[in-house]
Each structure stands twice: as C-alpha cells, then as structure tokens.
Amino acid sequence: MSNKNTVGEEGLIIDTTKMNEGKASALNLTESARESTASNQGFAGQLFMGCFKPNLIYPFPTQSDEEKKIGDDLVAVVINFMREHVDAEKVDATQNISDEILKGLSDLGLFAMKVSKEYNGLGLTQVNYNRVMMAVSSHCGSTAVLLSAHQSIGVPQPLKMFGTSAQKEKYLPMFRNGKISAFALTEPEVGSDPAKMETIATLSEDGKHYLINGKKLWCTNGLIADVLVVMAQTTSKKLKNGTLIKQISAFIVEKEMPGMTILHRCDFMGIRGIQNGLIEFKDVKVPAENIILGEGKGLKIALATLNIGRLTLPAASTALGKYCLAVARDWGNERVQWGLPIGKHEAGENKIAFIASSTFAMEAVTYLTSHMADDPSLDIRIEAAMAKLFTSELSWEVVDTTLQFRGGRGYEKASSLKARGEKPYPLERMMRDIRINLIIEGTSDIMKLFLAREAIDPHLKVAADLLKHKLPLGEKLRSGLKLASFYSKWYPKQWVNSSLWKSHAELGKLSKHIVFIERMSHKLARSIFHYIGIYQNRLERKQNLLGILMDIGTLLFAMATTCFYAKSQKELLKSVSGLDEMTPEYLADVFCLNTSRKVNVLFNRLSDNDTRKEHKLAKSVLNGDIKWLEEGIVWDDFN
C-alpha cells in the first residue's frame, strides 16, 4: 500500500510519501484525531509566530467572590480530612489506600468534584478542582493520583465532554456514591504510538454489542474501578486519501461485565498506594450504546481528555513547591552551622530564593491554565501542554533542591526521622512520588514533539498547497505567489517591530521582562522559520532542535504568565503585612531574571551543540561496539 499525504479537515498538511508504512500509518491516525481548530490563536501559540498579545492573558483572570468562597470552604475541609485521616507514610509503606479513606473521600463528594450538580456532583470549576487537588497532593501523592485518574482522565471527564444524555444519566450519579473509574489506553507494546494498538472491539452481527479482546497496561485505578473507559480498535476501516486508517474507539466498560482479568498489579518507585496494573479483556461483551461519540472517535476523546487531565499536574507540582518552601523556611532558620542559620549562608539563600520564585511561577501557570479550562470558547492544547511540561520539570528541581538543602535528613525516610524524634518532613517520599510527573499524561519528550507540531502548523497551512502530491503546475505557481505574499510581510516584522521601542511601562518593575519576552518571541519565530527552510521534511527528525525551541517558547509563556499574575496578586494582597518590600512582583522579578538566562542559553544551544557526535556515539552503543565499557559489573542479560 503506497503512503499518501496526511490530510486533516482543512486539507493536506504533512507529506508522508517518503515515510515507511508504519510511520505513515501512525501519523495518519494521530492527524485524523487532531483538532482542526486553530490552537495557535491563543497567547502561547502566538508566541511561536512572533506575535505578542498580552491582552489574551492580561488582566489576569480571577475567581468571583462566590466561587472563591466555594473553593475556600472545601479546601479547608479537605486539608483537615487529609491531616486527620490520611497517614501518607502508611499508604506508601503498605501500598494501600484504606476503605476508610475511600469512604471519607466519597463522603466529601471528591469522586464527583467535576460532575455537574445536575447529576448530583459538586460541579466544581477547574480552578476549584485544582485547588482541592493542590491540598491533597501536598499531603499524599497516591491519594491525589487516585482522585485525578478517576475524574481527569477516567469516566467523568469523557462523559462530561462527549457523553450522550443516557450515558450521563446512567453513570455520572454513581460517582457521588463513591464509585471509582479508570482509563485504559496504554498497552504493553503501545505507548505514544496508537497505531500499534492491538486491543480489538468486534461488533456483533446484529449490531447490539461489541466483544473486546486485548490487554491494557498501567491502568491507574483499574484494579479497583467500578467502571472504565477502554480504548480499542474497531474492525471497520476508514479510507482517507487512499490510506486505510485504524479506527480507535472509546467504550464504557463495567467491572461486572464478564471477561476482565487482573493479570498483575504494578509496583512503582513512588505513588505506591495506587491500584495500577495489567488487565486482560477476553470476549468482554459491551452494549453498543456504551461507545462514546461513535466509532473512530476514541483517539480524539483521549487527546481532548488529556488536555484537561494534564492540568492536575501543575496543581500537584505547585503543591509540592509550597510544601518545600515551608520546609526551607523552617529548616533554614532552625539549622545553625558555623555560627549562622544555613538559610542565611549564601548557598542557602540561593536555594531558598529558587524554591520561592519557582513556586510562585508554578502557581501562576496553574491558575492561568485552570481559568482557561473553565472557558469553553478557548482551545488550551498548547497552554495545557506547556503547563504540564514547565511545572513537572521545575517541581522536580525544586524538590531536589530542597532535599539537598536538608542534607542527610532529606534522604532519610520520614518514619525514621519521626522514630528518633526529629521533624518528619517526607522529602524522600515526595521525590519518589513527583518523579512520575515527567512521564504520565505525556512524557516531557512527547510534550515537546506535541508542541512542535502545533508551532509548525501555521507554516504548514500557508505552504499546504505546495506540499500537495502531483499538484498541477498552474496551481503550484499560484500557491507559490500566495506563500511569497505572506512571508514578504511576515518575515520583515520578525526583525523590525514594536518590541524595539515599546517599554511596557504599565508593568512597572516587570516591564523589562515583558520587553525581553516580546523580543525573544520574534527571535523564536525567526528561528523556527529558518529551521523549516533548512531541514524541510527532515525537521521532524531533529527532535533535540525542536525540543530546545519548544523549551524556549514554554519558558517565555511562563515568564509572561508570572509577570501578569504578580500584578494581579499585588492588588489582592495589599493588606498583607510586609508586602511593601516583598511583593509578588519581587518574586516574579527573581524568577524572570533566572529564566531569561536559561532562554539565552537555549538559543545558544541551537547552534552550539554536539548532536552529530552524540548520534554517532549512540549508534555505536546500540551496535554493541562499546561493550568493553560495561565490563566489571554484575549484569543479567534478560534477552
């Protein structure tokens, strides 16, 4: 079967004629599920095109007094419950969240946080949901993942977005009664490549039910779930531009349906209390009305659901940043070395300042993207991916820095610290728990590739006709003129523009950072354009290069968000004691000073790197040419 060009709802986008069959198939599948709406019209997407539009995120969104009170009241109750009833160290040690805890969470309505009041749920906004998840995450990572997997990517969210009235009426009310849901997408041989999915759903001859067969791996909550969303390949095929595309569909599967078998419970480095495992489906009979949105819509559902599901991770990351800040403050004052509290030594001050400014930035990104998610008119694909990438990477650094600040006590388990009479800060457990955030809901590497696809999309659309296979010469000439017309206006603006003279004086002390962001957005846009011209179809293989460009865009987004958040917080915190000197603007300034240096380093890395040598070295390792370097160790070859 010959590979064709990948086509979306708006026409051809990517040429796949030179790809192998497997790669073309995977690309066609993901492109067919990709939203055709212009995600690059948001603030973050515009940065990649050298268009700085602060009005899209400033004034910074805030909660109404009514919504804030709802959040305040529930967060206070949740904090008390977690403190009084959840022994996070015991959950970690026993790998079990007790029935008593589950009942307590249910009594508080936390399994129905995102279920609308129409279906007996709490009907929380994304902002208040994330505030609750911040409180839970600060105390017990396993409990946070249980709740998040249940309703951010489990049954409630897909049904909220795509379910029929009948599906909602049947399933959503059960979550107020403590029923638990899960999401089954990953398989032993399927990670980020859905084209390799092997789980199959076969429609019966009478069209009344499907039989699901296959295995699903890493199904969080899957071992205790009452109901699951299961992704499976339906046997019908969809022909697009001469290429057969697999149809991935989403099904609501109840645990009472015969044929589901738990083959293994996975044991992880962190979040050890979660019920996650390998599940086999053998002729599981699912009513046809349990399909969500229709055949072939499963991947679209998964991608859209993950956009929202990812936003729990910024909340969790911010929570641990806040906890680390409290630890750093306490330990920095308490521990005295060489006649001075370690927090007042320069090395200690550097760590504390990093923890504080980073936590403030993570909070800013968390609240902005949460507010954006509450606006159904906004496409948050890019912002959600950036928020997940930025906060998961930065929070890992924050926890690592805090552990280092605590020294041996950071490395020691909280239970051991408590047993010998010291404050049992659980940094060791927090480090194990938080590491998964760089992997789940899309690894950092996948997030960068996802962002790269969105960043390059406007350029592909401008050049779409020229990329079409066997386009008549006359049409190619017209397309070439259209292309020339666009770039003859767009490209000069990336060199000469208002960023050369704008001061953004209305931002006060932070104006210099806004100027930097605007100027760097033009430099970023130029760089992306240049590399598209240099590498053309080979650009998708330049993953390190694309990763650097996406890191730059993500950091510029975080800087802008932090600055605008600081301005809004300054107004809200006017009455706080000591704020005249240590304002939110001060925190934002420290964060932006450090981050602007990172941006400059990343731009230098675009041309100053060792990618070719690293490619050659990695190839030699894979070929077994450097096995001599592995000598002298105990090594079990499991092949």
C-alpha positions in Angstrom: 0.0 0.0 0.0 1.5 3.3 -1.0 1.8 6.1 1.5 -0.2 9.2 0.8 -0.3 12.7 2.2 -1.8 13.3 5.6 -4.9 15.3 5.3 -7.0 16.9 8.1 -10.3 18.6 8.0 -8.8 21.7 6.3 -6.8 19.9 3.7 -3.3 18.4 3.3 -0.8 19.2 6.0 2.1 16.8 6.1 3.7 14.8 3.2 4.1 11.1 4.1 5.2 9.8 0.7 8.8 9.2 1.9 7.8 7.6 5.2 7.7 3.9 5.8 4.3 2.2 6.2 4.4 2.1 10.0 5.3 5.7 10.4 2.8 6.9 7.9 0.1 4.9 9.5 0.8 6.3 12.9 0.9 9.8 11.6 -2.3 9.4 9.6 -4.0 8.1 12.7 -2.9 10.9 15.1 -3.5 13.6 12.5 -7.0 12.4 11.8 -7.8 12.7 15.6 -6.2 16.0 15.9 -8.4 19.0 16.4 -8.7 21.1 13.2 -9.4 24.3 15.0 -6.6 26.9 15.2 -4.9 26.3 18.6 -2.2 28.7 17.7 -4.6 31.7 18.1 -4.0 31.7 21.9 -1.3 33.6 23.7 1.2 30.8 23.8 0.6 29.7 20.2 1.1 33.3 19.0 4.5 33.4 20.6 5.7 30.8 18.1 4.6 33.1 15.3 6.3 36.2 16.8 3.1 37.8 17.8 3.0 39.0 21.4 -0.6 39.6 22.5 -0.7 40.2 26.3 -4.4 41.1 26.1 -5.1 37.4 25.8 -4.0 36.7 29.4 -3.9 40.2 31.0 -5.7 41.3 33.1 -5.1 38.0 34.8 -8.3 36.1 35.4 -9.6 35.8 38.9 -12.3 34.0 40.8 -15.6 35.7 41.7 -16.1 36.1 45.4 -18.8 33.4 45.3 -16.5 30.9 43.5 -13.6 31.7 45.8 -15.7 31.0 48.9 -16.8 27.6 47.5 -13.1 26.8 47.0 -12.0 28.2 50.3 -14.6 26.2 52.3 -14.0 22.9 50.5 -10.2 23.2 50.7 -10.3 23.9 54.4 -12.4 20.7 54.9 -10.1 18.6 52.7 -7.0 19.8 54.5 -8.5 18.8 57.8 -9.6 15.4 56.5 -6.1 14.7 55.0 -4.4 15.7 58.2 -6.7 13.8 60.5 -7.4 10.6 58.5 -4.7 10.0 55.8 -1.4 8.6 57.0 0.6 9.2 53.9 3.6 7.3 55.2 1.4 4.3 55.9 -0.2 4.5 52.5 3.3 4.4 51.0 4.6 1.6 53.2 1.5 -0.7 52.9 0.8 0.2 49.2 -2.8 0.6 50.1 -5.4 3.4 50.4 -7.8 2.0 53.0 -11.5 1.6 52.6 -11.9 4.1 55.4 -10.1 6.7 53.4 -12.0 5.9 50.3 -15.3 6.3 52.2 -14.1 9.6 53.7 -13.3 10.9 50.2 -16.7 9.7 49.0 -18.5 11.4 51.9 -16.8 14.7 50.9 -18.0 14.2 47.4 -14.5 14.2 46.0 -15.2 11.4 43.5 -17.8 13.8 42.0 -15.9 17.0 42.0 -16.2 17.6 38.3 -19.6 16.0 37.9 -22.3 18.7 37.4 -24.9 19.3 40.1 -27.5 18.1 37.6 -26.1 14.6 38.2 -25.6 15.1 42.0 -22.0 16.1 41.7 -20.2 19.1 43.3 -19.9 20.8 39.9 -16.6 22.4 40.7 -14.9 24.7 38.2 -11.4 23.6 37.0 -9.9 26.3 39.3 -11.6 25.0 42.4 -10.9 21.4 41.4 -7.2 22.2 41.1 -7.3 24.0 44.4 -8.6 20.8 46.1 -6.0 18.7 44.2 -3.3 21.0 45.4 -4.3 20.4 49.0 -4.5 16.6 48.5 -1.2 16.5 46.6 0.7 18.4 49.3 0.0 15.5 51.7 -0.3 12.3 49.8 0.7 11.7 46.2 -1.1 8.3 46.0 -4.4 9.8 47.1 -4.0 12.6 44.6 -3.4 10.3 41.7 -6.4 8.1 42.7 -8.7 11.2 42.5 -7.0 12.6 39.4 -7.1 9.4 37.3 -10.7 8.9 38.4 -12.1 12.1 37.1 -9.5 13.9 35.0 -9.0 11.1 32.5 -11.4 8.5 33.9 -15.1 8.2 33.0 -16.4 11.6 34.4 -14.4 13.8 32.1 -15.0 12.0 28.7 -18.7 11.8 29.5 -18.8 15.4 30.6 -17.3 16.4 27.2 -18.7 13.8 24.8 -21.3 11.6 26.5 -24.9 11.2 25.5 -27.7 12.2 27.9 -28.4 8.5 28.5 -24.8 7.8 29.3 -24.6 10.7 31.7 -27.8 9.9 33.5 -26.7 6.3 34.0 -23.1 6.7 35.1 -22.4 10.2 36.5 -24.7 10.0 39.6 -22.8 6.8 40.8 -19.7 8.8 41.5 -21.3 10.8 44.3 -21.7 7.4 45.9 -18.0 6.6 45.8 -17.9 4.6 42.6 -14.4 4.7 41.1 -13.4 5.0 37.4 -10.3 4.3 35.3 -8.9 4.9 31.9 -7.4 2.1 29.8 -5.3 3.3 26.8 -1.7 2.1 27.1 -0.8 -1.5 26.1 2.4 -3.5 26.6 3.6 -2.5 23.1 1.7 0.8 22.8 2.9 4.0 24.5 2.7 7.2 22.4 2.1 5.3 19.1 -1.6 4.4 19.0 -1.3 2.9 15.5 0.2 -0.2 17.2 -2.9 -0.7 19.4 -3.9 -4.4 19.5 -7.0 -4.4 21.7 -9.9 -5.1 19.3 -13.6 -4.5 19.6 -15.7 -6.6 17.2 -19.3 -5.6 16.5 -21.8 -8.4 16.7 -23.8 -9.3 13.6 -26.9 -7.8 15.0 -25.1 -4.6 15.9 -26.2 -4.7 19.5 -22.9 -5.2 21.3 -19.1 -5.4 20.9 -16.7 -8.1 22.1 -13.4 -6.6 23.4 -10.2 -8.6 23.4 -6.7 -7.5 24.4 -4.5 -6.3 27.2 -4.2 -2.9 28.9 -1.2 -1.8 30.9 -0.7 0.8 33.6 -4.5 1.3 34.2 -4.4 3.5 37.2 -7.4 2.6 39.5 -8.1 -0.3 37.1 -7.8 -2.9 39.8 -10.5 -1.3 41.9 -12.5 0.5 39.3 -16.3 0.0 39.0 -16.3 1.4 35.5 -13.6 2.1 32.9 -13.1 3.9 29.6 -11.4 1.4 27.4 -9.8 2.3 24.1 -9.9 -0.4 21.4 -9.5 -0.8 17.7 -12.8 -1.3 15.9 -12.7 -3.7 13.0 -14.1 -1.2 10.4 -11.6 0.8 8.5 -11.7 4.4 7.3 -10.2 5.3 4.0 -8.7 8.7 3.7 -6.7 9.8 0.6 -6.2 6.2 -0.4 -4.8 5.2 3.0 -6.6 2.9 5.5 -6.7 4.4 9.0 -7.3 2.4 12.1 -10.4 3.3 14.0 -9.8 3.7 17.7 -13.0 3.9 19.7 -13.8 4.5 23.3 -16.1 2.2 25.3 -17.6 2.4 28.8 -16.9 -1.0 30.4 -18.3 -2.1 33.8 -16.4 -4.4 36.1 -19.4 -6.7 36.3 -19.1 -7.5 32.6 -17.6 -11.0 32.4 -14.2 -11.4 30.8 -12.0 -8.9 32.6 -9.0 -10.4 34.4 -6.3 -8.7 36.5 -3.0 -10.2 35.5 -0.6 -8.1 37.6 -0.5 -5.2 40.0 2.4 -2.9 39.1 4.8 -1.8 41.9 6.3 1.6 41.3 9.1 3.7 42.8 6.6 6.3 44.0 2.9 6.8 44.4 2.9 3.3 45.8 -0.6 3.3 47.1 -2.2 3.4 43.6 -4.0 0.4 42.2 -2.4 0.2 38.8 -1.9 -2.9 36.7 -2.1 -5.1 33.7 -5.7 -6.1 32.7 -6.8 -8.7 30.1 -10.0 -8.5 28.3 -11.4 -11.7 26.8 -14.7 -11.5 24.9 -15.9 -8.7 27.2 -19.4 -8.1 25.9 -20.2 -4.3 25.9 -23.5 -2.9 24.7 -23.3 -0.8 21.5 -24.8 2.1 23.3 -21.7 2.2 25.6 -19.5 3.6 22.8 -18.6 7.2 23.4 -19.2 9.6 20.5 -19.1 6.9 17.9 -16.6 4.6 16.1 -13.2 6.1 15.3 -13.6 8.9 17.8 -11.6 7.3 20.6 -8.3 8.9 20.0 -9.9 12.3 19.7 -11.6 11.7 23.0 -8.3 10.6 24.6 -6.4 13.7 23.3 -9.1 16.1 24.4 -9.5 14.5 27.8 -5.7 14.6 28.3 -5.7 18.3 27.6 -7.8 18.7 30.7 -6.3 15.8 32.7 -2.8 17.3 32.4 -3.9 20.4 34.4 -3.9 18.3 37.6 -0.1 18.0 37.3 0.6 21.8 37.6 -1.6 21.8 40.7 0.3 18.9 42.2 3.6 20.4 41.3 2.7 23.7 42.8 1.5 22.0 46.0 4.9 20.3 46.5 6.6 23.6 45.7 4.6 25.2 48.5 5.5 22.4 50.9 9.2 22.6 50.0 9.1 26.4 50.6 7.7 25.8 54.1 10.4 23.2 54.8 13.1 25.5 53.5 11.9 28.4 55.7 11.7 26.2 58.8 15.0 24.4 58.3 16.8 27.5 57.0 16.1 29.2 60.4 16.5 26.1 62.6 19.7 24.6 61.4 22.8 26.6 62.5 26.3 25.9 61.1 29.4 27.9 61.6 27.5 30.4 63.8 24.8 31.2 61.3 21.5 29.7 60.3 22.1 27.8 57.0 19.3 29.8 55.3 21.5 32.9 55.8 24.6 31.4 54.2 24.8 32.5 50.5 24.4 28.9 49.2 21.3 28.5 51.4 19.9 31.9 50.3 20.3 30.8 46.6 18.4 27.6 47.2 15.6 29.3 49.1 15.2 32.1 46.5 15.0 29.5 43.8 12.3 27.5 45.6 10.2 30.6 46.4 10.4 32.2 43.0 9.8 28.8 41.2 6.8 28.0 43.3 5.3 31.4 42.6 5.8 30.8 38.8 4.2 27.4 39.0 1.2 28.8 40.9 0.8 31.4 38.2 0.8 28.9 35.4 -1.5 26.6 37.3 -4.2 29.3 37.9 -4.0 30.7 34.4 -4.5 27.4 32.6 -7.2 26.4 35.1 -9.1 29.6 34.4 -8.6 29.0 30.6 -10.1 25.5 31.0 -13.2 26.9 32.5 -13.8 29.0 29.4 -15.3 26.6 26.7 -14.5 29.0 23.9 -10.8 28.6 24.4 -8.5 25.9 22.9 -6.0 25.1 25.6 -4.0 22.4 23.8 -0.8 24.4 23.7 -1.2 26.1 27.1 -2.0 22.8 28.8 1.0 21.0 27.3 3.3 23.9 28.3 1.9 24.0 31.8 2.5 20.2 32.2 6.0 20.4 30.8 7.0 23.5 32.7 5.7 22.6 36.1 6.7 18.9 36.1 10.3 19.7 35.1 10.6 22.7 37.5 9.0 21.0 40.5 11.5 18.1 40.2 14.3 20.7 40.5 12.5 22.3 43.5 12.1 19.0 45.4 15.7 18.0 44.5 17.0 21.4 45.8 15.0 21.1 49.0 16.3 17.6 49.6 19.8 18.8 49.1 19.2 21.7 51.5 18.1 19.2 54.2 21.1 17.1 53.6 21.0 13.6 55.1 17.7 14.4 56.7 16.2 14.9 53.3 17.4 11.5 52.2 16.1 9.8 55.3 12.6 8.4 55.4 10.0 10.4 57.4 9.2 7.4 59.5 12.8 7.1 60.5 13.1 10.8 61.3 9.9 10.6 63.5 11.2 7.4 65.3 14.3 9.3 66.5 12.4 12.4 67.5 13.0 14.8 64.5 10.6 16.6 62.3 9.4 14.0 59.8 9.4 16.0 56.6 8.7 13.4 53.8 11.1 14.7 51.2 12.3 11.3 50.3 8.8 10.1 49.6 8.0 13.3 47.8 10.9 12.9 45.5 9.8 9.3 44.6 6.2 10.5 44.1 6.9 13.5 42.0 9.3 11.8 39.5 6.3 10.3 37.7 5.0 13.7 36.7 7.7 13.9 34.0 6.3 10.7 32.5 2.5 10.5 33.0 0.0 12.4 30.8 2.7 12.6 28.1 6.4 12.5 28.8 8.4 15.7 28.6 9.8 14.5 25.2 6.3 13.8 23.9 5.1 17.2 25.1 7.9 18.9 23.2 7.0 17.0 20.0 3.3 17.8 20.5 4.1 21.5 20.9 6.4 21.4 17.9 3.6 20.0 15.7 1.3 22.9 16.9 4.1 25.5 16.5 4.9 24.5 12.9 1.2 24.1 11.9 0.7 27.8 10.8 3.6 27.5 8.4 2.4 24.1 7.1 -1.0 25.6 6.4 0.5 28.5 4.5 2.5 26.1 2.4 -0.2 23.4 2.2 -0.9 23.6 -1.5 2.8 23.5 -2.4 3.1 20.3 -0.4 0.3 18.5 -2.2 1.3 15.5 -4.2 1.2 16.0 -8.0 -0.4 19.4 -7.9 -0.8 20.9 -11.4 1.9 23.4 -12.3 -0.5 26.3 -12.5 -1.9 25.8 -9.1 1.7 25.4 -7.7 2.6 28.8 -9.2 -0.5 30.4 -7.6 0.4 28.8 -4.3 3.9 30.0 -4.6 2.8 33.6 -5.1 0.4 33.2 -2.1 3.3 31.9 0.0 5.6 34.8 -1.1 3.0 37.3 -0.3 2.5 36.1 3.2 6.2 35.8 4.1 7.2 39.1 2.4 5.1 40.8 5.1 5.5 38.4 8.0 9.3 37.9 7.9 10.5 41.5 8.0 8.3 42.1 11.0 10.3 39.5 12.9 13.3 41.8 12.7 11.7 45.3 12.8 8.7 45.6 15.1 7.3 47.5 18.0 9.4 45.4 20.5 12.3 47.6 19.5 10.8 50.7 21.1 8.0 49.5 23.4 8.7 49.9 27.1 5.5 48.4 28.7 5.8 50.9 31.4 2.4 50.0 32.8 4.1 46.8 34.2 6.5 48.8 36.4 9.4 46.9 37.7 8.5 43.9 35.5 8.4 45.9 32.2 12.0 44.9 31.3 10.9 41.2 31.4 7.9 41.9 29.2 10.2 43.7 26.7 12.5 40.6 26.8 9.6 38.2 26.2 8.3 40.2 23.2 11.8 40.4 21.6 12.6 36.8 22.2 9.2 35.7 20.7 10.3 37.3 17.4 13.7 35.6 17.6 11.9 32.3 18.3 9.6 32.8 15.3 12.6 33.6 13.1 14.5 30.5 14.3 11.5 28.2 13.7 11.1 29.6 10.1 14.9 29.3 9.4 15.0 25.7 10.5 11.9 24.8 8.5 13.7 26.2 5.5 16.9 24.4 6.2 15.6 20.9 7.1 12.1 20.9 5.4 10.7 17.4 5.7 13.7 16.3 7.8 12.8 18.7 10.5 10.6 16.2 12.3 13.7 14.0 12.9 15.5 16.9 14.6 14.0 16.2 18.0 16.7 17.8 20.0 16.5 21.0 18.0 12.7 21.0 18.2 12.9 20.3 21.9 15.1 23.4 22.5 12.7 25.6 20.5 9.8 24.3 22.5 11.6 24.8 25.8 12.2 28.4 24.8 8.5 29.0 24.0 7.4 27.4 27.2 9.7 29.5 29.3 8.6 32.7 27.6 5.0 31.7 28.3 5.8 31.0 31.9 7.6 34.3 32.3 4.7 36.3 30.9 2.2 34.4 33.0 4.2 35.0 36.1 4.5 38.7 35.5 0.8 39.2 34.8 -0.1 37.1 37.8 2.2 39.1 40.0 0.4 42.3 39.0 -3.0 40.8 39.9 -1.7 39.4 43.2 -0.3 42.7 44.2 -3.8 44.2 44.2 -5.3 41.3 46.1 -2.6 41.2 48.8 -2.4 44.9 49.6 -3.4 44.4 53.2 -0.8 41.7 53.9 1.9 42.6 56.4 5.3 43.2 55.0 4.1 43.2 51.4 5.5 46.7 50.7 9.0 45.2 50.3 8.4 41.6 49.4 5.7 41.9 46.8 4.6 39.3 44.3 6.4 41.5 41.7 9.7 40.8 43.6 9.1 37.0 43.3 8.3 37.4 39.6 11.4 39.5 39.1 13.7 36.9 40.6 12.1 34.1 38.6 12.3 36.1 35.3 15.9 37.1 35.9 16.9 33.5 36.2 14.7 32.2 33.4 15.8 34.9 30.9 19.4 33.5 31.4 18.0 30.0 30.6 16.4 31.3 27.5 19.6 32.9 26.3 21.5 29.6 26.9 18.9 27.7 25.0 19.2 30.0 22.0 23.0 29.4 22.0 22.4 25.6 22.1 20.6 25.8 18.8 23.9 26.2 17.0 26.3 25.2 19.7 25.6 21.5 20.2 27.2 18.1 19.6 24.2 16.3 18.1 26.2 14.7 15.3 28.8 13.3 17.6 26.2 12.2 20.0 24.3 10.4 17.2 27.5 8.6 16.2 28.2 7.6 19.8 24.7 6.4 20.5 24.7 4.3 17.3 27.9 2.7 18.4 26.4 1.8 21.8 23.4 0.3 20.2 25.6 -1.7 17.8 27.5 -3.2 20.8 30.8 -1.5 19.8 31.4 -0.2 23.3 30.6 -3.3 25.4 34.1 -3.1 26.8 32.9 -0.1 28.8 30.3 -2.3 30.6 32.9 -4.8 31.9 33.4 -5.4 35.6 29.8 -5.3 36.7 27.1 -7.8 37.6 24.8 -7.8 34.6 21.9 -10.2 33.9 21.1 -10.3 30.2 17.3 -10.8 30.1 17.1 -11.2 26.4 
